Amino acid sequence: MRCLSAYCGVLFCVLFACASYADAGTFDTARWDAVLANISSRAAAKNISDATIRATLRSPAFIPSIVKSDKNQAEFKLTLESYLGRTTNDARVASGRRAAKKYADLLSRVDAIYGVPPHVILAFWGMESNYGEVRARHRLVDAFFTLIYDGRREKFFTDQLLALMKISDKNGLDINNIRGSWAGAMGHFQFIPTTLESYGADGNSDGKIDIIDDVADAMASAGNYLNKLGWDKTQRIARRVMLPADFDTSVLDGKTKKTLSEWSKMGVLNSDGGPIPTGEMVAGLVADIANLPPAPNADATMDSDVAPRPVITAYLTYPNFYRIKKWNNSNWYAIAIAELADKLK
C-alpha cells in the first residue's frame, strides 16, 4: 500500500502525546493506525503527491486537549450588549484604523476586484484574528488527526485534512508548518481548508495562496469569498432601530422577512426615533430576545410590581447580513460585523 511505511505502527511522538490515554487503556492504537491508513489511501485516490502524503504521516500527534475542547465547547451565554462590548470596542476600532492606513492600497485593490469595501474587509479581519494578532496554537495535521480519531465528526474533519493536503500540494507549502485553531481554522480570516480550497485567491500574483503569512492573499481570499456569497456594496448590513414596547417578539430572530414599508407600518423606528427608510427591500429583525424584560400583564393593576417594558432595541437585517451568516451562522457575529464595519468607514 502506498506510503505504508509512513504510518506503520504508532509513532513514538504519538505515544508520548497520548501517554495519559494509553496508561488508562483508553487510546486505541489499532484505530489510530486505521485512521492513518485511510487518509493515505484516500489521499492517493485524490492524486495527492507521495511527498505530501509522506509529510502528512511523518509525525502526527494525538492531542488530548483538542478532544477536551471539542467536547466542552462553552454554551453561548453573553448578552448581545456584552458581546458587542468585547468585539467592537474602542481598542479594536483603533487597531482597525491603523490597519486601514497601513494596507490602504491593498484594501482598495480588493475593493476594485471583488466589490467588497475596505471597512467590511477590516471588520472581518478584526473579528477573526484581531488584525493578525491572534496566533495559531496547533499544527493542523495534529488537530485533524486527533478529531478524526475521536470520531464525533469524522467525515467533516477527514474532508478538512484531505483539503489541507491538496492545498499544501498545490502551493508548495510544508504541511507540518501549517498551524491553526484546535478546530482547524487558519490564517488572518480563519478559513477552514475546504473554504480555502474553494475561495482562496492569489493576492500578490506569486502563483501561490498563503493566507497565514501573506496578508495580500488573505484579504483577496476574504474578498473573493464574500463576492461569491453575493456581497452588495451598495447596501448596508444592518440598522439599529427601536420597536414599540408591545411589539411581537416572536419575529425578532431574523427569520421573518418583510419589506421596509411593512416594518415601518408596524412601528419600527430609527434609533433616534425618526422614520426608517421605506420601500420594497426585504429585511428581517433581530433582537436579544432572551434578555428583554418581561412584557407587562394587561390585567396588572396600577400598583403592580411589574414595570412596563421599555422600548425594544433591535436591528433591521438586510441581505448582506444573511450573506455574513453563510460565513458564520450567528446573529450576534453578523451584528458585530455590521457595527464594526460602520465604525471603520
Backbone hydrogen bonds, N-H to C=O, Kabsch-Sander energy under -0.5 kcal/mol:
donor,donor_aa,acceptor,acceptor_aa,energy
4,L,1,M,-1.8
6,A,3,C,-1.4
7,Y,3,C,-0.5
7,Y,4,L,-1.5
8,C,4,L,-0.9
11,L,9,G,-0.6
15,L,11,L,-2.4
16,F,12,F,-2.7
17,A,13,C,-2.3
18,C,14,V,-2.0
19,A,16,F,-1.3
21,Y,18,C,-0.6
22,A,18,C,-2.9
23,D,19,A,-3.0
24,A,20,S,-1.2
25,G,22,A,-1.5
26,T,21,Y,-2.7
27,F,21,Y,-0.8
28,D,26,T,-0.6
29,T,27,F,-1.0
32,W,28,D,-2.2
33,D,29,T,-2.5
34,A,30,A,-2.0
35,V,31,R,-2.5
36,L,32,W,-2.3
37,A,33,D,-2.5
38,N,34,A,-2.4
39,I,35,V,-2.4
40,S,36,L,-2.3
41,S,37,A,-2.4
42,R,38,N,-2.7
43,A,39,I,-2.8
44,A,40,S,-2.1
45,A,41,S,-2.0
46,K,42,R,-1.0
46,K,43,A,-0.5
47,N,44,A,-1.7
48,I,43,A,-2.3
53,I,49,S,-2.3
54,R,50,D,-3.0
55,A,51,A,-2.3
56,T,52,T,-2.6
57,L,53,I,-2.0
58,R,55,A,-0.9
66,I,63,I,-1.4
67,V,63,I,-1.1
68,K,64,P,-2.1
69,S,65,S,-2.3
70,D,66,I,-2.4
71,K,67,V,-2.1
72,N,68,K,-1.3
73,Q,70,D,-0.6
77,K,75,E,-0.6
83,Y,79,T,-2.6
84,L,80,L,-2.7
85,G,81,E,-1.9
86,R,82,S,-1.5
87,T,83,Y,-1.9
88,T,84,L,-2.7
93,V,89,N,-2.1
94,A,90,D,-2.7
95,S,91,A,-2.2
96,G,92,R,-2.3
97,R,93,V,-2.1
98,R,94,A,-1.8
99,A,95,S,-2.3
100,A,96,G,-2.2
101,K,97,R,-1.5
102,K,98,R,-2.3
103,Y,99,A,-2.5
104,A,101,K,-1.0
107,L,103,Y,-2.9
108,S,104,A,-2.1
109,R,105,D,-2.0
110,V,106,L,-2.3
111,D,107,L,-2.1
112,A,108,S,-2.4
113,I,109,R,-2.2
114,Y,110,V,-2.9
115,G,111,D,-1.9
116,V,110,V,-0.5
120,V,117,P,-0.9
121,I,117,P,-1.9
122,L,118,P,-2.8
123,A,119,H,-1.4
124,F,120,V,-2.1
125,W,121,I,-2.4
126,G,122,L,-2.8
127,M,123,A,-2.3
128,E,124,F,-2.5
129,S,125,W,-2.2
130,N,126,G,-1.3
131,Y,125,W,-1.4
133,E,129,S,-0.9
133,E,130,N,-0.9
134,V,129,S,-2.4
135,R,133,E,-0.6
137,R,180,G,-0.9
138,H,180,G,-2.2
140,L,178,I,-2.6
143,A,139,R,-2.2
144,F,140,L,-2.9
145,F,141,V,-2.4
146,T,142,D,-2.4
147,L,143,A,-2.3
148,I,144,F,-2.7
149,Y,145,F,-2.5
150,D,146,T,-2.2
151,G,147,L,-1.5
154,E,151,G,-1.0
157,F,153,R,-2.3
158,T,154,E,-2.2
159,D,155,K,-2.5
160,Q,156,F,-1.8
161,L,157,F,-2.3
162,L,158,T,-2.4
163,A,159,D,-2.2
164,L,160,Q,-2.4
165,M,161,L,-2.2
166,K,162,L,-2.0
167,I,163,A,-2.4
168,S,164,L,-2.6
169,D,165,M,-2.4
170,K,166,K,-2.7
171,N,167,I,-2.2
172,G,168,S,-0.8
172,G,169,D,-0.6
173,L,168,S,-1.7
175,I,173,L,-0.9
177,N,174,D,-2.3
178,I,175,I,-1.0
179,R,177,N,-0.6
180,G,138,H,-2.6
181,S,185,A,-2.8
184,G,181,S,-1.6
186,M,191,F,-2.2
188,H,211,I,-1.8
190,Q,187,G,-1.1
191,F,186,M,-2.0
195,T,192,I,-0.6
196,L,192,I,-2.3
197,E,193,P,-3.0
198,S,194,T,-1.5
199,Y,195,T,-2.6
200,G,196,L,-2.5
203,G,201,A,-1.0
210,D,208,K,-0.5
214,D,210,D,-1.0
215,V,213,D,-0.6
218,A,214,D,-2.2
219,M,215,V,-3.0
220,A,216,A,-2.4
221,S,217,D,-2.4
222,A,218,A,-2.2
223,G,219,M,-2.8
224,N,220,A,-2.6
225,Y,221,S,-2.5
226,L,222,A,-2.5
227,N,223,G,-2.4
228,K,224,N,-2.5
229,L,225,Y,-1.5
230,G,227,N,-1.5
231,W,226,L,-2.2
233,K,231,W,-0.6
235,Q,232,D,-1.6
239,R,316,L,-2.0
241,V,314,A,-3.0
242,M,269,L,-2.9
243,L,312,I,-2.5
247,F,244,P,-1.9
249,T,247,F,-0.9
251,V,248,D,-1.3
252,L,249,T,-1.6
254,G,251,V,-0.6
254,G,285,L,-2.0
258,K,283,A,-2.4
260,L,281,M,-1.8
261,S,279,G,-1.9
263,W,259,T,-2.3
264,S,260,L,-2.5
265,K,261,S,-1.9
266,M,262,E,-1.1
267,G,264,S,-1.7
268,V,263,W,-1.9
269,L,242,M,-2.6
270,N,274,G,-3.4
271,S,240,R,-1.1
273,G,270,N,-2.3
276,I,268,V,-0.6
283,A,258,K,-2.9
284,G,317,T,-2.3
286,V,315,Y,-2.2
287,A,252,L,-1.9
289,I,287,A,-2.1
291,N,288,D,-1.4
292,L,289,I,-1.6
300,A,297,N,-1.9
304,S,301,T,-1.9
307,A,305,D,-0.7
312,I,243,L,-1.6
314,A,241,V,-2.3
315,Y,286,V,-2.4
316,L,239,R,-3.0
317,T,284,G,-2.3
318,Y,237,I,-2.1
318,Y,316,L,-0.6
320,N,236,R,-0.5
321,F,237,I,-0.5
321,F,318,Y,-1.6
322,Y,318,Y,-1.0
323,R,319,P,-1.2
324,I,320,N,-2.1
325,K,321,F,-1.4
326,K,323,R,-1.0
327,W,323,R,-0.6
327,W,324,I,-1.5
328,N,324,I,-2.4
330,S,328,N,-2.7
334,A,330,S,-2.2
335,I,331,N,-2.3
336,A,332,W,-2.5
337,I,333,Y,-2.4
338,A,334,A,-2.1
339,E,335,I,-2.8
340,L,336,A,-2.9
341,A,337,I,-2.8
342,D,338,A,-2.1
343,K,339,E,-1.8
344,L,340,L,-1.2
345,K,342,D,-1.0
